């Protein structure tokens, strides 16, 4: 047997994951960029953000009602002359005289001289006077400036993953743009003479290229900006060109295909001459794996079978990419198997499963090409490498897809 196909000991899954995480972790130091508030959802703040003003900005009414002095309605019923109406957005200042009332809408300025608001449902009015039937205390239904946030107070800390509630608060103090961490930029590069784009006419021996679209979707779903999705044939020159374009545009590159033991393994053949490390990982599916640093950019090389590609992403890349994006870690559960499982010795299996009452069951078809069957799965079932037979009821780790 030639040295090219010499038997290489399979690396444990956790060892390969740590190597990939070591290569990706420097991406945590990426630079900041300024984006409009309308584009900030789902981004991580690069700096602490402090309120530039008090909220509320001015004294305003918490109810539709009548602004009065509490002393004027201490004894009820009390009938007061009505001086007018103050709507939300009113910019004219009217001072309330003692013993009078002004009708105010929710959010409207409470006029100087008034110290409380009587809700409209506790009054009767003929348009000229208002009769108050419930007494009120000073401060009732008046929102004072700064009772929500004071100018200079921290609104959101650096590193905050901006959700709609953060956007609401930041917009309320008038911020139009924010400094956020630039997203991790990824390029996807699939390989193989047999692959054709969706919509193309398939000739005998050809299949549609699902891996490029699937990897791009998985990356975007985990907070990554996909800058390119390209394809190369098995020609070395074309792959080198496509790879150079991907490396120039991205922080990390994902390749699919061309890493196994065949005669047309373009990814391994090209990147192997650039310091790439290729070899088997003790897992199924997804055994053949590669990792290369090209001009400072990590290139993660997954096998080309569709399920192998997706499982490789889930196991090796997804957890850290979510961390870099500020997304919460996905929970790993321990559940009983609802059926027995047989597994090859020495290989950690990641089987596709579905949650069911009382545990987890497997979807039909576990082959690395069965991508349609994987669409019915909800979880990956983690079977330890040392296990060969697991009876129903065995507790296993389950990772959400």
N, C-alpha and C positions, 0 to 999 in steps of 0.2 A: 504494500500500500504506500502511495506517495505521502510525503510529509504534509502536503496540502490537505489531505483527508485523514491525517493521523488522528487517533482518538484523543480528545481533549477532555479532561475531567470537568464535569458540570459544576458550575458555581452555584451556591445556595441563593435562593431568591432574595433574602435579606441582604446578602453581600452586594448583589448587583444593584438593589434599590439604594443602598448607602452610597455606592459609587455615583449613581445618577444624581442623588440629592446633593452630594458634594460638588458636582459639576454645575448644578442649577442654583445653589444657594447664593452665590455672588450676585444673582439677579435681584436680590433684595435691596441692593444699593443703587438701583436705577434712579435717574434724575426725575425732577418734578416738571410738570407742565401746567399752564393755565388754561382752564376750559370754562365755557359759559355755564352758568348755573343749570341751564336746560340740558347740558350734557354730563352733569356730574353724578347722576344716579349710578350707584354700583362702583364708584371709584373710591380710592383711599386718600384721605387728606394728607398732604405733604407737610403741613405746618398747623400749629394751633390756630384756631380762629376765635377772635374775641369780638364781642358785640360793639359796634361803633356808636350805639345809641341806647337809650332806655326803651323798654317795652312794658306797657304801652307808652307811646310817645307823649300822649297828653291825657288828661282826665277825661274819661268817657263813660257812657252809660252802659251798664250790663243788661238793661232791659228796655223794652218799649214802655214809656211811662211819663212821669212828670218830675222835673227837677224842682226841688223846693228846699227851704231851710227846715231842718228837723224841728226847730222851735215852733214853726208855723203850723205843724200838724201834730203837736204834742197832745192836744185835746181834739178828739174826733167825734162826729164828723166835722171836718173843717172845709169851708168853701172859700176858694182863693180866686182872684182874678187871673185869667189866662192871658199872658203877654205875647204868645206866638208859638211857633214850632221850630225846633232845631233838628235838621236831618243829618244823617251820617254824611260826612264830607263837607259840612258847613264850615266855612273859613272865617265867618264874621263873628266877632266877639260881642255878646250881649250880656251885660251884668244884671243879675237877678236882684230885684229890690225885695226887701223883707216883706213877708206877707203876700207874695205873688208866686206864680208858677209858670214854667215854660215846658211845653210838651217836647220830649226828646225821644229819638229813635235809638235802637240798640247800636252802639258804636259811635254815636254822635257826641260831640264835646259837651261836657257838663259845664254850664256857664259859671263864671265867677260869681260868688255870692251864694250859690247852691251848695249844700253839703250832703244831700242824699237824693235818691230817686224813688218815687212811689210807682210800683208796677201798675200798668194801665188797668189790669183786672181788679185792682183794689180802689178804683175811682169811678166817678160818673162825670160826664162833661156835656155841656150844651154848646161848646165852641167858644163861649165867652167866659165862662167860669169852669172850675173843676172842683168837685167835692171829693175829698179824700176820706175814706172810711176806715183806714188802718194807719196808725201812727208808725213812723219810721225813726231809726236812730241815725246819728251822724255817720256817714260812710256807707250806709246801706246802698247796694247796687251801683256803687261808684268804683270804677277801676282807676287806681292811682298810677301815675307814671312810675316805671321801674319795678312794679310789683311782679312782673314776669321775669325780666332780666335787666340788669344795670349796665350802662355803658362801661366797657372795659372788662366785663365778666366773660369767662371762658364759655363759648357756645359749643365747640366741638374740638376734641384733641387730635393732634397729629396721629395718623394711623386709623382714624375712624372710617369704617366702611359706610359710605353714605347711602342711607335708606330714605324712603319718602319722608319720614318724620324729621330727619336732619335737614333735608332740603326745605321743608316747610319753615323751620326755625331760621335757617340761614337766609332764606328769601325774605322773611318777615322783617329783618333788620336792614334790608335794602342791598344785600350783596348781589352783584350781577355775575361775578366769576369767582372761581376758586382755584387754589394751587393744589393739584393732586399728583400722586405718583403716576408716572407713565406706566401703562399696562405692559406686562411682558409681551413682546412681539414674537410670534412664532411663524415659521414657514413649514409647509408640508410638501414633501416631494415623494411621489410614488414612482415605482419602477416596474418594468416588465413589458416585453413586446406584445404580450397577449391582451393587455388592457386597452379598452376602448371607452371613450366618454359616453355618458348617458345620451340616448337618442341616436347614436351611430348605428349603422348596419353591422351586425356581428357576422363575421366569417367563421367557418369551422375552426375551432381551437381558440377562439377569442371569447373574452368575458367583459362585462362592464366593470369599470373602475369605481368601486364603492369606497375604498379605503381613504382616498383623498377627501371626499365629501364627509365621511364619517369622522375622520380625525379632526378636520376643521370644525365640525359641529361639537365634538367633545372638548376641544380647546376653548371655543367661544363660550360653552356652557360652564366653564370653570374659570372665567374671568380673564382669558387670554385674548389679545388682539391678533387675529390671523392676518398676516400681511401678504401671503401668497399661497396658492395651492397649484402646484405644477406637476408635470409628469415627464419621465424620461424613458426612452427605450433602454435596451440592455447594451447599447453602444457606449463605450467608455468615454469618448469625447463628448457626447451629448450629456451624459450624467455629470461630468466635470463642469460643464457650462451651467447646467441647471443648479448644481450645488453651489457654485460660486455666486450665482444670482441670489440664492436663498440665504447664504451666509452673510452677504452684503446687506440684506434687508432686515434680518431678524436677530433676536437675542438667543434663540434656540431653534434648531431645525429638527423635524421629525421625518425620517425616511421609512418607507414601507416596502418590503420585498428585497431580494438580492442579498440575503445574509446567510443562506443555508449552505448545504454541502454539494449543490449541483454544479453544472459546468458553466452557467451563465449568471453568476452571482456578482453583478456589477457593483453593488454597494460595497461588499466586502473586498472585492478585488481592487477598487479604487481607493477606498479609505484605509484599507490595510497598509497601503504604502505611505499613508500620512499619519501614522501613529495610532490608527484605530485599533481597538481591542475587540475581537469577535470570538464568540464561542458559545457553547450551550449553557443555559441556566437550568437548574434542576426543577423544571415546572412543566405543566401541560394544561392548556396549550401555551405556545409562546416560547418554546425552548431556545431557538437561535436568537441571539441578541448582540448588539454592537453599541459601542460608545466611542466617539472621537471628538477631539477638540480641534476645530479648524479655524485658524485666525482668531482664537479666543472664544469662538462660539461653540457650545456643546451641540453635537449632532447625535441624536438618539435614533438608533436603527432597529426597527421592529421587523419581525417576519411578515410575509405577505399574505398568508391566509387571513381572511377578514376577521374571524373570531380571534385569532392570535394577535392581530394588530390591536383590536379593541381591548382585549384582556391585558396586553402589555401596557397600554396607556393607563388603564385603571390601576394596575398594581404598581407600576414604576414612576409614573409622572403625575397622576391626578392629585394625590395628597399634597405634594409640595407646591404644585401650581396653585391650588386653592389657598394654601397658606400665603403665598406671595401676593395673591389677589386680595387678601383680607377676608376671604370667605370662610365660613365655619367648617371645621373638620367634619367629615361624614362619619356617623357613628358605626362602630363595629359591634354587632350583636352576637350573643351566644344562644343558639337555638337547637332543639333536637331535630335530627333527621327523621323524616316520616317514612323513609324507605332505606333499605340497605344499600351500601355503596362498595364497589370493588375498585381498587386503585393500584397502579403499577408501583412497585417498591422503588424508593429513591427519588420519586418525582412528586413535587407538591402540586396538587391538582386544584384548579380553579373552575369548578363546575357551575353551570348556569342553573339558577333555581327560581322558585316562586314561593312567596310567603303563603302559608295556609294555616288554618286553625290548629294551634298547638305546635307549630314548627315550620319546617321548610321542606319542600319537595323539589325534585329536579325536573327541568323541562326536557321534552323528548329530544334526543339527538345532541351529543356532546362533541361531535367532530369539529375540528378547527375551521372547516369550510362552511359550517351550518349557520350562516349569519341570519337567515330568516327565522330559524328556531330561537336564536338569541333575542330576537325582537320580543319574544313572549316572556323573557326572563325579567325578574325584578332585582335579583341579587346575585353576587358571586359567592359560592359555597367553598370555603377554604379547607381543603383536605390535606393534612400534614404529610410530609414526604415519607415518614416512617410507616404510615398506615397502609395496609393492603386490603383489609376488609373492615368496614364499619357497619355494625348492625343498626337497624332502625332504633331510634331513641338515643343514639350517640350525640353528644353535644358538640357542635361545630361552630366555627366563626363564620359570620355572614356579613358581607359588605354590600351596601346598596349600590345599584347601578345608576 
